[in-house]
Each structure stands twice: as C-alpha cells, then as structure tokens.
C-alpha cells in the first residue's frame, strides 16, 4: 500500500507535460478518425470488388486483401514513410516534406491496412443476405447500383456494425505504431514524458487507462446496438 501511495498518478497532468499530452491525444484521435473513415470507404470498394462477377475485378481485390493482411502493420508504416517519398518526383517530395510526413504516411498505411480487414467484415455481411433480396429488387425494376445502395448495403451494414466497432478498437490501438516514425501520438508522448520524469508507473498507467476507456466505450456501443437491432 505504501508503494502505491508513493506513485505520482497525475504526472501526465503536470503543467510541463499537459501540452504534450493534449497534442498526443489529438494526434491519436485524428489518426483513428481518419483511418476509420478512409478504411470504411476503401473497405466497401474492396468488398464489392471481391464479390464482382468479373475475375478482372475480383482477383486484384482478393490479392490486395491477402497481401495487406500478410504484411505486419509496422512494415506498412515503414514502407510508406521511408520508401514511397523517395519514389516521388523532387517537386512533390519537397512539398511533402514541408508538412508532417510521418503523420500522413502513417495515416495512409493505417487506412490501407484497416480496409483489408473491414472489407472482409462487409463482404461477410453481404454474403449473409438471402439471394432472394436482390432478385426481388430486380423484379421491382431496381438496377444493380440501386439494389446494392437501397436493399443490400443497409442490411449488410446492420449485421456488420458490431465487428466494425471491433475494427475501430483495433485501429485505435494500431495508431501506436506511428511512434516508430516520430509521430507525436499518445504512445510517443508517453515515452517522452517517461524519459523526462522517470515516473514510469504513473505515466504508463494513464495511457493504459486511456485505451481501456476507449475499448469499454466501443464494447458498450456494440452491445447496445445488438440489443437495439438484433439479428434477424
């Protein structure tokens, strides 16, 4: 008990670290939000590609999913940060390096990585819908895109919301990989504060609680959604 009482649990809220803390949280949430939105949009495109009847569309979409999921996220981030900028024209490279290249390359890597997993959740949801739904829509005069937009996709998203919330949790945790390319997200700030204060327990306890709270909120949302919209 004496050891616990001696721990500075509020070290992250000290005035000298508060600005760093807020910046780290802001960058973590920005990476998370950007990766969720971008991953969801790209994931829907890839899911439709994997369900396409044309092999010229289906095979590249399948190759993308299998390739991205095979390679560790850290390798993706390193590739986009170190290799991709060097392949760009010098004028584009100079413009890129005027901005936070680590943040944007990490965001691209997170989006591409998340989309591969999100696409599989969406594809599973679409395949779970009875074929008669699409046939009924076609008999009523709906075209291919209207059938997907008005009939198939709303039902598929209804069943895939809980696993998509799980993907949102994974994306939030995956943002910590960005510290390897110098992005000042929460894990990077945590390490910096720990190096400056040597108060490891209080510092890492705060970061642990932060991610734990996000996991609890997303889990609660998933449970609420399943009660509110039970599977039929």
Rosetta constraint file for C-alpha pairs under 8 A:
AtomPair CA 1 CA 5 HARMONIC 6.17 0.50
AtomPair CA 2 CA 6 HARMONIC 6.24 0.50
AtomPair CA 3 CA 7 HARMONIC 6.78 0.50
AtomPair CA 7 CA 199 HARMONIC 7.81 0.50
AtomPair CA 7 CA 201 HARMONIC 7.04 0.50
AtomPair CA 7 CA 202 HARMONIC 6.40 0.50
AtomPair CA 8 CA 199 HARMONIC 7.17 0.50
AtomPair CA 8 CA 201 HARMONIC 7.98 0.50
AtomPair CA 8 CA 202 HARMONIC 5.59 0.50
AtomPair CA 9 CA 201 HARMONIC 7.71 0.50
AtomPair CA 9 CA 202 HARMONIC 4.43 0.50
AtomPair CA 9 CA 203 HARMONIC 7.38 0.50
AtomPair CA 9 CA 205 HARMONIC 7.60 0.50
AtomPair CA 9 CA 206 HARMONIC 7.63 0.50
AtomPair CA 10 CA 14 HARMONIC 6.95 0.50
AtomPair CA 10 CA 202 HARMONIC 6.74 0.50
AtomPair CA 11 CA 17 HARMONIC 7.93 0.50
AtomPair CA 11 CA 199 HARMONIC 7.45 0.50
AtomPair CA 11 CA 202 HARMONIC 6.23 0.50
AtomPair CA 11 CA 203 HARMONIC 6.40 0.50
AtomPair CA 12 CA 17 HARMONIC 5.95 0.50
AtomPair CA 12 CA 18 HARMONIC 6.51 0.50
AtomPair CA 12 CA 21 HARMONIC 6.78 0.50
AtomPair CA 12 CA 193 HARMONIC 7.50 0.50
AtomPair CA 12 CA 202 HARMONIC 7.64 0.50
AtomPair CA 12 CA 203 HARMONIC 6.13 0.50
AtomPair CA 12 CA 206 HARMONIC 7.28 0.50
AtomPair CA 13 CA 17 HARMONIC 6.41 0.50
AtomPair CA 13 CA 18 HARMONIC 5.27 0.50
AtomPair CA 13 CA 21 HARMONIC 7.74 0.50
AtomPair CA 14 CA 18 HARMONIC 5.84 0.50
AtomPair CA 15 CA 19 HARMONIC 7.57 0.50
AtomPair CA 17 CA 21 HARMONIC 6.14 0.50
AtomPair CA 17 CA 193 HARMONIC 6.96 0.50
AtomPair CA 18 CA 22 HARMONIC 6.24 0.50
AtomPair CA 19 CA 23 HARMONIC 6.15 0.50
AtomPair CA 20 CA 24 HARMONIC 6.04 0.50
AtomPair CA 20 CA 189 HARMONIC 6.35 0.50
AtomPair CA 21 CA 25 HARMONIC 6.23 0.50
AtomPair CA 21 CA 186 HARMONIC 7.03 0.50
AtomPair CA 21 CA 189 HARMONIC 6.45 0.50
AtomPair CA 21 CA 190 HARMONIC 7.95 0.50
AtomPair CA 22 CA 26 HARMONIC 6.05 0.50
AtomPair CA 23 CA 27 HARMONIC 6.16 0.50
AtomPair CA 23 CA 184 HARMONIC 7.31 0.50
AtomPair CA 23 CA 185 HARMONIC 7.27 0.50
AtomPair CA 23 CA 186 HARMONIC 7.96 0.50
AtomPair CA 24 CA 28 HARMONIC 6.13 0.50
AtomPair CA 24 CA 184 HARMONIC 5.58 0.50
AtomPair CA 24 CA 185 HARMONIC 4.11 0.50
AtomPair CA 24 CA 186 HARMONIC 4.19 0.50
AtomPair CA 24 CA 187 HARMONIC 7.64 0.50
AtomPair CA 24 CA 188 HARMONIC 7.42 0.50
AtomPair CA 24 CA 189 HARMONIC 5.83 0.50
AtomPair CA 25 CA 29 HARMONIC 6.11 0.50
AtomPair CA 25 CA 185 HARMONIC 6.35 0.50
AtomPair CA 25 CA 186 HARMONIC 5.43 0.50
AtomPair CA 26 CA 30 HARMONIC 6.02 0.50
AtomPair CA 26 CA 185 HARMONIC 7.47 0.50
AtomPair CA 27 CA 31 HARMONIC 6.06 0.50
AtomPair CA 27 CA 184 HARMONIC 6.72 0.50
AtomPair CA 27 CA 185 HARMONIC 4.96 0.50
AtomPair CA 27 CA 186 HARMONIC 7.37 0.50
AtomPair CA 28 CA 32 HARMONIC 6.10 0.50
AtomPair CA 28 CA 172 HARMONIC 7.44 0.50
AtomPair CA 28 CA 175 HARMONIC 6.37 0.50
AtomPair CA 28 CA 176 HARMONIC 7.85 0.50
AtomPair CA 28 CA 185 HARMONIC 4.96 0.50
AtomPair CA 28 CA 186 HARMONIC 6.02 0.50
AtomPair CA 29 CA 33 HARMONIC 5.98 0.50
AtomPair CA 29 CA 172 HARMONIC 7.75 0.50
AtomPair CA 30 CA 34 HARMONIC 6.01 0.50
AtomPair CA 31 CA 35 HARMONIC 5.95 0.50
AtomPair CA 31 CA 103 HARMONIC 7.86 0.50
AtomPair CA 31 CA 107 HARMONIC 5.95 0.50
AtomPair CA 31 CA 172 HARMONIC 7.99 0.50
AtomPair CA 31 CA 175 HARMONIC 6.51 0.50
AtomPair CA 32 CA 36 HARMONIC 6.07 0.50
AtomPair CA 32 CA 168 HARMONIC 7.70 0.50
AtomPair CA 32 CA 171 HARMONIC 6.12 0.50
AtomPair CA 32 CA 172 HARMONIC 5.32 0.50
AtomPair CA 32 CA 175 HARMONIC 6.76 0.50
AtomPair CA 33 CA 37 HARMONIC 6.19 0.50
AtomPair CA 34 CA 38 HARMONIC 5.87 0.50
AtomPair CA 34 CA 107 HARMONIC 6.93 0.50
AtomPair CA 34 CA 111 HARMONIC 7.57 0.50
AtomPair CA 35 CA 39 HARMONIC 5.44 0.50
AtomPair CA 35 CA 107 HARMONIC 6.26 0.50
AtomPair CA 35 CA 108 HARMONIC 7.77 0.50
AtomPair CA 35 CA 110 HARMONIC 5.66 0.50
AtomPair CA 35 CA 111 HARMONIC 4.61 0.50
AtomPair CA 35 CA 114 HARMONIC 7.06 0.50
AtomPair CA 35 CA 171 HARMONIC 7.07 0.50
AtomPair CA 36 CA 40 HARMONIC 5.90 0.50
AtomPair CA 36 CA 111 HARMONIC 7.20 0.50
AtomPair CA 36 CA 114 HARMONIC 7.55 0.50
AtomPair CA 36 CA 168 HARMONIC 6.37 0.50
AtomPair CA 36 CA 171 HARMONIC 7.19 0.50
AtomPair CA 37 CA 41 HARMONIC 6.30 0.50
AtomPair CA 38 CA 42 HARMONIC 6.07 0.50
AtomPair CA 38 CA 111 HARMONIC 5.55 0.50
AtomPair CA 38 CA 115 HARMONIC 7.67 0.50
AtomPair CA 39 CA 43 HARMONIC 5.54 0.50
AtomPair CA 39 CA 110 HARMONIC 7.82 0.50
AtomPair CA 39 CA 111 HARMONIC 4.65 0.50
AtomPair CA 39 CA 112 HARMONIC 6.55 0.50
AtomPair CA 39 CA 113 HARMONIC 7.75 0.50
AtomPair CA 39 CA 114 HARMONIC 5.27 0.50
AtomPair CA 39 CA 115 HARMONIC 4.20 0.50
AtomPair CA 39 CA 116 HARMONIC 7.99 0.50
AtomPair CA 39 CA 118 HARMONIC 6.92 0.50
AtomPair CA 40 CA 44 HARMONIC 6.16 0.50
AtomPair CA 40 CA 114 HARMONIC 7.99 0.50
AtomPair CA 40 CA 115 HARMONIC 6.25 0.50
AtomPair CA 40 CA 118 HARMONIC 6.47 0.50
AtomPair CA 40 CA 119 HARMONIC 7.77 0.50
AtomPair CA 41 CA 45 HARMONIC 6.63 0.50
AtomPair CA 41 CA 115 HARMONIC 7.86 0.50
AtomPair CA 42 CA 46 HARMONIC 6.23 0.50
AtomPair CA 42 CA 111 HARMONIC 7.95 0.50
AtomPair CA 42 CA 112 HARMONIC 7.80 0.50
AtomPair CA 42 CA 115 HARMONIC 5.70 0.50
AtomPair CA 42 CA 119 HARMONIC 7.86 0.50
AtomPair CA 43 CA 47 HARMONIC 5.98 0.50
AtomPair CA 43 CA 114 HARMONIC 7.79 0.50
AtomPair CA 43 CA 115 HARMONIC 4.26 0.50
AtomPair CA 43 CA 116 HARMONIC 6.32 0.50
AtomPair CA 43 CA 117 HARMONIC 7.61 0.50
AtomPair CA 43 CA 118 HARMONIC 5.32 0.50
AtomPair CA 43 CA 119 HARMONIC 4.14 0.50
AtomPair CA 43 CA 120 HARMONIC 7.92 0.50
AtomPair CA 43 CA 122 HARMONIC 7.58 0.50
AtomPair CA 44 CA 48 HARMONIC 6.19 0.50
AtomPair CA 44 CA 118 HARMONIC 7.77 0.50
AtomPair CA 44 CA 119 HARMONIC 5.81 0.50
AtomPair CA 44 CA 122 HARMONIC 6.74 0.50
AtomPair CA 45 CA 49 HARMONIC 6.19 0.50
AtomPair CA 45 CA 119 HARMONIC 7.79 0.50
AtomPair CA 46 CA 50 HARMONIC 6.18 0.50
AtomPair CA 46 CA 61 HARMONIC 5.65 0.50
AtomPair CA 46 CA 115 HARMONIC 7.74 0.50
AtomPair CA 46 CA 116 HARMONIC 7.65 0.50
AtomPair CA 46 CA 119 HARMONIC 5.86 0.50
AtomPair CA 47 CA 51 HARMONIC 6.41 0.50
AtomPair CA 47 CA 61 HARMONIC 7.76 0.50
AtomPair CA 47 CA 119 HARMONIC 4.68 0.50
AtomPair CA 47 CA 120 HARMONIC 6.56 0.50
AtomPair CA 47 CA 122 HARMONIC 6.29 0.50
AtomPair CA 47 CA 123 HARMONIC 5.12 0.50
AtomPair CA 48 CA 52 HARMONIC 6.12 0.50
AtomPair CA 48 CA 123 HARMONIC 7.37 0.50
AtomPair CA 49 CA 57 HARMONIC 5.59 0.50
AtomPair CA 49 CA 58 HARMONIC 5.19 0.50
AtomPair CA 49 CA 61 HARMONIC 5.58 0.50
AtomPair CA 50 CA 57 HARMONIC 7.25 0.50
AtomPair CA 50 CA 58 HARMONIC 4.54 0.50
AtomPair CA 50 CA 59 HARMONIC 7.28 0.50
AtomPair CA 50 CA 61 HARMONIC 5.48 0.50
AtomPair CA 50 CA 62 HARMONIC 5.94 0.50
AtomPair CA 50 CA 123 HARMONIC 7.70 0.50
AtomPair CA 51 CA 58 HARMONIC 6.56 0.50
AtomPair CA 51 CA 123 HARMONIC 7.39 0.50
AtomPair CA 52 CA 57 HARMONIC 6.43 0.50
AtomPair CA 52 CA 58 HARMONIC 5.59 0.50
AtomPair CA 53 CA 57 HARMONIC 7.90 0.50
AtomPair CA 53 CA 58 HARMONIC 7.12 0.50
AtomPair CA 54 CA 58 HARMONIC 6.16 0.50
AtomPair CA 55 CA 59 HARMONIC 5.53 0.50
AtomPair CA 56 CA 60 HARMONIC 6.88 0.50
AtomPair CA 57 CA 61 HARMONIC 6.44 0.50
AtomPair CA 58 CA 62 HARMONIC 6.11 0.50
AtomPair CA 59 CA 63 HARMONIC 6.05 0.50
AtomPair CA 60 CA 64 HARMONIC 6.07 0.50
AtomPair CA 61 CA 65 HARMONIC 6.42 0.50
AtomPair CA 62 CA 66 HARMONIC 6.23 0.50
AtomPair CA 63 CA 67 HARMONIC 5.87 0.50
AtomPair CA 64 CA 68 HARMONIC 5.99 0.50
AtomPair CA 64 CA 116 HARMONIC 7.33 0.50
AtomPair CA 65 CA 69 HARMONIC 6.06 0.50
AtomPair CA 65 CA 116 HARMONIC 4.81 0.50
AtomPair CA 65 CA 117 HARMONIC 7.52 0.50
AtomPair CA 66 CA 70 HARMONIC 6.14 0.50
AtomPair CA 66 CA 116 HARMONIC 7.91 0.50
AtomPair CA 67 CA 71 HARMONIC 6.61 0.50
AtomPair CA 68 CA 112 HARMONIC 7.58 0.50
AtomPair CA 68 CA 113 HARMONIC 6.12 0.50
AtomPair CA 68 CA 116 HARMONIC 6.54 0.50
AtomPair CA 69 CA 113 HARMONIC 7.01 0.50
AtomPair CA 69 CA 116 HARMONIC 6.57 0.50
AtomPair CA 69 CA 117 HARMONIC 7.42 0.50
AtomPair CA 71 CA 75 HARMONIC 6.73 0.50
AtomPair CA 71 CA 76 HARMONIC 7.15 0.50
AtomPair CA 72 CA 76 HARMONIC 6.69 0.50
AtomPair CA 73 CA 77 HARMONIC 6.33 0.50
AtomPair CA 73 CA 109 HARMONIC 7.52 0.50
AtomPair CA 73 CA 110 HARMONIC 7.65 0.50
AtomPair CA 73 CA 113 HARMONIC 6.86 0.50
AtomPair CA 73 CA 174 HARMONIC 7.97 0.50
AtomPair CA 73 CA 177 HARMONIC 7.70 0.50
AtomPair CA 74 CA 78 HARMONIC 6.19 0.50
AtomPair CA 74 CA 177 HARMONIC 6.26 0.50
AtomPair CA 75 CA 79 HARMONIC 6.00 0.50
AtomPair CA 76 CA 80 HARMONIC 6.27 0.50
AtomPair CA 76 CA 109 HARMONIC 5.68 0.50
AtomPair CA 76 CA 113 HARMONIC 7.87 0.50
AtomPair CA 77 CA 81 HARMONIC 6.06 0.50
AtomPair CA 77 CA 105 HARMONIC 6.88 0.50
AtomPair CA 77 CA 106 HARMONIC 5.50 0.50
AtomPair CA 77 CA 109 HARMONIC 5.41 0.50
AtomPair CA 77 CA 110 HARMONIC 7.76 0.50
AtomPair CA 77 CA 177 HARMONIC 7.77 0.50
AtomPair CA 77 CA 178 HARMONIC 7.22 0.50
AtomPair CA 77 CA 181 HARMONIC 7.84 0.50
AtomPair CA 78 CA 82 HARMONIC 5.77 0.50
AtomPair CA 78 CA 83 HARMONIC 7.53 0.50
AtomPair CA 78 CA 181 HARMONIC 7.35 0.50
AtomPair CA 79 CA 83 HARMONIC 5.07 0.50
AtomPair CA 79 CA 84 HARMONIC 6.46 0.50
AtomPair CA 80 CA 84 HARMONIC 5.01 0.50
AtomPair CA 80 CA 85 HARMONIC 7.23 0.50
AtomPair CA 80 CA 105 HARMONIC 5.47 0.50
AtomPair CA 80 CA 106 HARMONIC 7.28 0.50
AtomPair CA 80 CA 108 HARMONIC 7.69 0.50
AtomPair CA 80 CA 109 HARMONIC 6.68 0.50
AtomPair CA 81 CA 85 HARMONIC 6.81 0.50
AtomPair CA 81 CA 101 HARMONIC 7.28 0.50
AtomPair CA 81 CA 102 HARMONIC 6.28 0.50
AtomPair CA 81 CA 105 HARMONIC 5.53 0.50
AtomPair CA 81 CA 106 HARMONIC 7.25 0.50
AtomPair CA 81 CA 181 HARMONIC 7.20 0.50
AtomPair CA 82 CA 86 HARMONIC 7.09 0.50
AtomPair CA 83 CA 87 HARMONIC 6.77 0.50
AtomPair CA 84 CA 88 HARMONIC 6.85 0.50
AtomPair CA 85 CA 93 HARMONIC 6.12 0.50
AtomPair CA 85 CA 96 HARMONIC 7.94 0.50
AtomPair CA 86 CA 93 HARMONIC 7.42 0.50
AtomPair CA 88 CA 92 HARMONIC 6.29 0.50
AtomPair CA 88 CA 93 HARMONIC 5.93 0.50
AtomPair CA 89 CA 93 HARMONIC 6.09 0.50
AtomPair CA 90 CA 94 HARMONIC 6.13 0.50
AtomPair CA 91 CA 95 HARMONIC 6.46 0.50
AtomPair CA 92 CA 96 HARMONIC 6.12 0.50
AtomPair CA 93 CA 97 HARMONIC 6.17 0.50
AtomPair CA 94 CA 98 HARMONIC 6.49 0.50
AtomPair CA 95 CA 99 HARMONIC 7.31 0.50
AtomPair CA 96 CA 100 HARMONIC 7.83 0.50
AtomPair CA 96 CA 101 HARMONIC 6.27 0.50
AtomPair CA 97 CA 101 HARMONIC 5.86 0.50
AtomPair CA 100 CA 104 HARMONIC 6.59 0.50
AtomPair CA 101 CA 105 HARMONIC 5.95 0.50
AtomPair CA 102 CA 106 HARMONIC 5.95 0.50
AtomPair CA 102 CA 178 HARMONIC 7.56 0.50
AtomPair CA 102 CA 181 HARMONIC 5.83 0.50
AtomPair CA 102 CA 182 HARMONIC 6.52 0.50
AtomPair CA 102 CA 183 HARMONIC 5.73 0.50
AtomPair CA 103 CA 107 HARMONIC 6.13 0.50
AtomPair CA 103 CA 178 HARMONIC 7.46 0.50
AtomPair CA 103 CA 183 HARMONIC 5.71 0.50
AtomPair CA 104 CA 108 HARMONIC 6.24 0.50
AtomPair CA 105 CA 109 HARMONIC 6.23 0.50
AtomPair CA 106 CA 110 HARMONIC 6.09 0.50
AtomPair CA 106 CA 178 HARMONIC 5.86 0.50
AtomPair CA 107 CA 111 HARMONIC 6.10 0.50
AtomPair CA 108 CA 112 HARMONIC 6.21 0.50
AtomPair CA 109 CA 113 HARMONIC 6.01 0.50
AtomPair CA 110 CA 114 HARMONIC 5.85 0.50
AtomPair CA 110 CA 171 HARMONIC 7.41 0.50
AtomPair CA 110 CA 174 HARMONIC 7.68 0.50
AtomPair CA 110 CA 175 HARMONIC 7.57 0.50
AtomPair CA 111 CA 115 HARMONIC 5.94 0.50
AtomPair CA 112 CA 116 HARMONIC 6.67 0.50
AtomPair CA 113 CA 117 HARMONIC 7.20 0.50
AtomPair CA 114 CA 118 HARMONIC 6.07 0.50
AtomPair CA 114 CA 167 HARMONIC 7.53 0.50
AtomPair CA 114 CA 171 HARMONIC 6.93 0.50
AtomPair CA 115 CA 119 HARMONIC 5.78 0.50
AtomPair CA 116 CA 120 HARMONIC 6.84 0.50
AtomPair CA 117 CA 121 HARMONIC 6.74 0.50
AtomPair CA 117 CA 167 HARMONIC 7.68 0.50
AtomPair CA 118 CA 122 HARMONIC 6.30 0.50
AtomPair CA 118 CA 164 HARMONIC 6.76 0.50
AtomPair CA 118 CA 167 HARMONIC 6.98 0.50
AtomPair CA 119 CA 123 HARMONIC 5.92 0.50
AtomPair CA 120 CA 124 HARMONIC 6.04 0.50
AtomPair CA 121 CA 125 HARMONIC 6.30 0.50
AtomPair CA 121 CA 160 HARMONIC 6.22 0.50
AtomPair CA 121 CA 163 HARMONIC 6.79 0.50
AtomPair CA 121 CA 164 HARMONIC 7.14 0.50
AtomPair CA 122 CA 126 HARMONIC 6.22 0.50
AtomPair CA 122 CA 156 HARMONIC 6.71 0.50
AtomPair CA 122 CA 157 HARMONIC 7.01 0.50
AtomPair CA 122 CA 160 HARMONIC 6.24 0.50
AtomPair CA 123 CA 127 HARMONIC 6.11 0.50
AtomPair CA 124 CA 128 HARMONIC 6.15 0.50
AtomPair CA 125 CA 129 HARMONIC 6.97 0.50
AtomPair CA 125 CA 155 HARMONIC 7.90 0.50
AtomPair CA 125 CA 156 HARMONIC 4.54 0.50
AtomPair CA 125 CA 157 HARMONIC 6.89 0.50
AtomPair CA 125 CA 159 HARMONIC 5.99 0.50
AtomPair CA 125 CA 160 HARMONIC 5.77 0.50
AtomPair CA 126 CA 152 HARMONIC 6.68 0.50
AtomPair CA 126 CA 153 HARMONIC 7.06 0.50
AtomPair CA 126 CA 155 HARMONIC 7.79 0.50
AtomPair CA 126 CA 156 HARMONIC 4.96 0.50
AtomPair CA 128 CA 156 HARMONIC 7.64 0.50
AtomPair CA 129 CA 133 HARMONIC 7.22 0.50
AtomPair CA 129 CA 152 HARMONIC 7.30 0.50
AtomPair CA 129 CA 155 HARMONIC 7.48 0.50
AtomPair CA 129 CA 156 HARMONIC 7.11 0.50
AtomPair CA 130 CA 134 HARMONIC 7.91 0.50
AtomPair CA 131 CA 135 HARMONIC 6.53 0.50
AtomPair CA 132 CA 136 HARMONIC 5.90 0.50
AtomPair CA 133 CA 137 HARMONIC 6.31 0.50
AtomPair CA 133 CA 151 HARMONIC 7.33 0.50
AtomPair CA 133 CA 152 HARMONIC 7.48 0.50
AtomPair CA 134 CA 138 HARMONIC 6.20 0.50
AtomPair CA 134 CA 147 HARMONIC 6.41 0.50
AtomPair CA 134 CA 151 HARMONIC 7.34 0.50
AtomPair CA 134 CA 152 HARMONIC 7.13 0.50
AtomPair CA 135 CA 139 HARMONIC 6.20 0.50
AtomPair CA 136 CA 140 HARMONIC 6.40 0.50
AtomPair CA 137 CA 141 HARMONIC 6.63 0.50
AtomPair CA 137 CA 142 HARMONIC 5.45 0.50
AtomPair CA 137 CA 147 HARMONIC 6.03 0.50
AtomPair CA 137 CA 151 HARMONIC 7.33 0.50
AtomPair CA 138 CA 142 HARMONIC 4.93 0.50
AtomPair CA 138 CA 143 HARMONIC 6.43 0.50
AtomPair CA 138 CA 144 HARMONIC 7.82 0.50
AtomPair CA 138 CA 147 HARMONIC 7.25 0.50
AtomPair CA 142 CA 146 HARMONIC 5.70 0.50
AtomPair CA 142 CA 147 HARMONIC 5.69 0.50
AtomPair CA 143 CA 147 HARMONIC 5.93 0.50
AtomPair CA 144 CA 148 HARMONIC 6.38 0.50
AtomPair CA 145 CA 149 HARMONIC 5.95 0.50
AtomPair CA 146 CA 150 HARMONIC 5.66 0.50
AtomPair CA 146 CA 151 HARMONIC 7.57 0.50
AtomPair CA 147 CA 151 HARMONIC 5.20 0.50
AtomPair CA 147 CA 152 HARMONIC 6.28 0.50
AtomPair CA 148 CA 152 HARMONIC 4.65 0.50
AtomPair CA 148 CA 153 HARMONIC 5.41 0.50
AtomPair CA 149 CA 153 HARMONIC 5.53 0.50
AtomPair CA 149 CA 154 HARMONIC 7.20 0.50
AtomPair CA 150 CA 154 HARMONIC 6.58 0.50
AtomPair CA 151 CA 155 HARMONIC 6.76 0.50
AtomPair CA 152 CA 156 HARMONIC 6.09 0.50
AtomPair CA 153 CA 157 HARMONIC 6.00 0.50
AtomPair CA 154 CA 158 HARMONIC 6.25 0.50
AtomPair CA 155 CA 159 HARMONIC 6.73 0.50
AtomPair CA 156 CA 160 HARMONIC 6.23 0.50
AtomPair CA 157 CA 161 HARMONIC 5.88 0.50
AtomPair CA 158 CA 229 HARMONIC 7.66 0.50
AtomPair CA 159 CA 231 HARMONIC 6.66 0.50
AtomPair CA 160 CA 164 HARMONIC 6.00 0.50
AtomPair CA 161 CA 165 HARMONIC 6.13 0.50
AtomPair CA 161 CA 222 HARMONIC 7.42 0.50
AtomPair CA 161 CA 225 HARMONIC 7.89 0.50
AtomPair CA 162 CA 166 HARMONIC 6.50 0.50
AtomPair CA 162 CA 222 HARMONIC 4.97 0.50
AtomPair CA 162 CA 223 HARMONIC 7.80 0.50
AtomPair CA 162 CA 225 HARMONIC 7.37 0.50
AtomPair CA 162 CA 226 HARMONIC 7.34 0.50
AtomPair CA 163 CA 167 HARMONIC 6.32 0.50
AtomPair CA 164 CA 168 HARMONIC 6.23 0.50
AtomPair CA 165 CA 169 HARMONIC 6.38 0.50
AtomPair CA 165 CA 218 HARMONIC 6.20 0.50
AtomPair CA 165 CA 219 HARMONIC 7.59 0.50
AtomPair CA 165 CA 221 HARMONIC 7.95 0.50
AtomPair CA 165 CA 222 HARMONIC 6.53 0.50
AtomPair CA 166 CA 170 HARMONIC 6.39 0.50
AtomPair CA 166 CA 218 HARMONIC 7.46 0.50
AtomPair CA 166 CA 219 HARMONIC 7.71 0.50
AtomPair CA 167 CA 171 HARMONIC 6.10 0.50
AtomPair CA 168 CA 172 HARMONIC 6.24 0.50
AtomPair CA 168 CA 218 HARMONIC 7.95 0.50
AtomPair CA 169 CA 173 HARMONIC 6.46 0.50
AtomPair CA 169 CA 214 HARMONIC 7.39 0.50
AtomPair CA 169 CA 215 HARMONIC 6.12 0.50
AtomPair CA 169 CA 218 HARMONIC 6.91 0.50
AtomPair CA 170 CA 174 HARMONIC 6.01 0.50
AtomPair CA 171 CA 175 HARMONIC 6.35 0.50
AtomPair CA 172 CA 176 HARMONIC 7.88 0.50
AtomPair CA 172 CA 211 HARMONIC 7.88 0.50
AtomPair CA 173 CA 211 HARMONIC 7.30 0.50
AtomPair CA 175 CA 185 HARMONIC 7.62 0.50
AtomPair CA 176 CA 185 HARMONIC 6.97 0.50
AtomPair CA 176 CA 186 HARMONIC 7.23 0.50
AtomPair CA 176 CA 187 HARMONIC 5.58 0.50
AtomPair CA 176 CA 188 HARMONIC 7.59 0.50
AtomPair CA 178 CA 182 HARMONIC 6.80 0.50
AtomPair CA 178 CA 183 HARMONIC 5.50 0.50
AtomPair CA 178 CA 185 HARMONIC 7.29 0.50
AtomPair CA 179 CA 183 HARMONIC 5.03 0.50
AtomPair CA 179 CA 184 HARMONIC 6.57 0.50
AtomPair CA 179 CA 185 HARMONIC 6.67 0.50
AtomPair CA 179 CA 187 HARMONIC 6.61 0.50
AtomPair CA 179 CA 188 HARMONIC 5.09 0.50
AtomPair CA 182 CA 188 HARMONIC 7.42 0.50
AtomPair CA 183 CA 188 HARMONIC 6.98 0.50
AtomPair CA 184 CA 188 HARMONIC 5.33 0.50
AtomPair CA 184 CA 189 HARMONIC 6.10 0.50
AtomPair CA 185 CA 189 HARMONIC 6.26 0.50
AtomPair CA 186 CA 190 HARMONIC 5.99 0.50
AtomPair CA 186 CA 207 HARMONIC 7.28 0.50
AtomPair CA 187 CA 191 HARMONIC 6.28 0.50
AtomPair CA 187 CA 207 HARMONIC 7.33 0.50
AtomPair CA 188 CA 192 HARMONIC 6.28 0.50
AtomPair CA 189 CA 193 HARMONIC 6.07 0.50
AtomPair CA 190 CA 194 HARMONIC 6.08 0.50
AtomPair CA 190 CA 203 HARMONIC 6.28 0.50
AtomPair CA 190 CA 204 HARMONIC 6.69 0.50
AtomPair CA 190 CA 207 HARMONIC 7.03 0.50
AtomPair CA 191 CA 195 HARMONIC 6.14 0.50
AtomPair CA 192 CA 196 HARMONIC 6.28 0.50
AtomPair CA 193 CA 197 HARMONIC 5.92 0.50
AtomPair CA 193 CA 198 HARMONIC 7.85 0.50
AtomPair CA 193 CA 203 HARMONIC 7.13 0.50
AtomPair CA 194 CA 198 HARMONIC 5.07 0.50
AtomPair CA 194 CA 199 HARMONIC 5.91 0.50
AtomPair CA 194 CA 200 HARMONIC 5.51 0.50
AtomPair CA 194 CA 203 HARMONIC 6.22 0.50
AtomPair CA 199 CA 203 HARMONIC 6.23 0.50
AtomPair CA 200 CA 204 HARMONIC 5.97 0.50
AtomPair CA 201 CA 205 HARMONIC 5.79 0.50
AtomPair CA 202 CA 206 HARMONIC 6.32 0.50
AtomPair CA 203 CA 207 HARMONIC 6.84 0.50
AtomPair CA 204 CA 208 HARMONIC 6.04 0.50
AtomPair CA 205 CA 209 HARMONIC 6.13 0.50
AtomPair CA 206 CA 210 HARMONIC 6.18 0.50
AtomPair CA 207 CA 211 HARMONIC 6.44 0.50
AtomPair CA 208 CA 212 HARMONIC 6.04 0.50
AtomPair CA 209 CA 213 HARMONIC 5.99 0.50
AtomPair CA 210 CA 214 HARMONIC 6.55 0.50
AtomPair CA 211 CA 215 HARMONIC 6.25 0.50
AtomPair CA 212 CA 216 HARMONIC 6.19 0.50
AtomPair CA 213 CA 217 HARMONIC 6.15 0.50
AtomPair CA 214 CA 218 HARMONIC 6.17 0.50
AtomPair CA 215 CA 219 HARMONIC 6.00 0.50
AtomPair CA 216 CA 220 HARMONIC 6.04 0.50
AtomPair CA 217 CA 221 HARMONIC 6.19 0.50
AtomPair CA 218 CA 222 HARMONIC 6.21 0.50
AtomPair CA 219 CA 223 HARMONIC 6.26 0.50
AtomPair CA 220 CA 224 HARMONIC 6.05 0.50
AtomPair CA 221 CA 225 HARMONIC 6.04 0.50
AtomPair CA 222 CA 226 HARMONIC 6.23 0.50
AtomPair CA 223 CA 227 HARMONIC 6.31 0.50
AtomPair CA 224 CA 228 HARMONIC 6.00 0.50
AtomPair CA 225 CA 229 HARMONIC 5.70 0.50
AtomPair CA 225 CA 230 HARMONIC 7.67 0.50
AtomPair CA 226 CA 230 HARMONIC 5.01 0.50
AtomPair CA 226 CA 231 HARMONIC 7.37 0.50
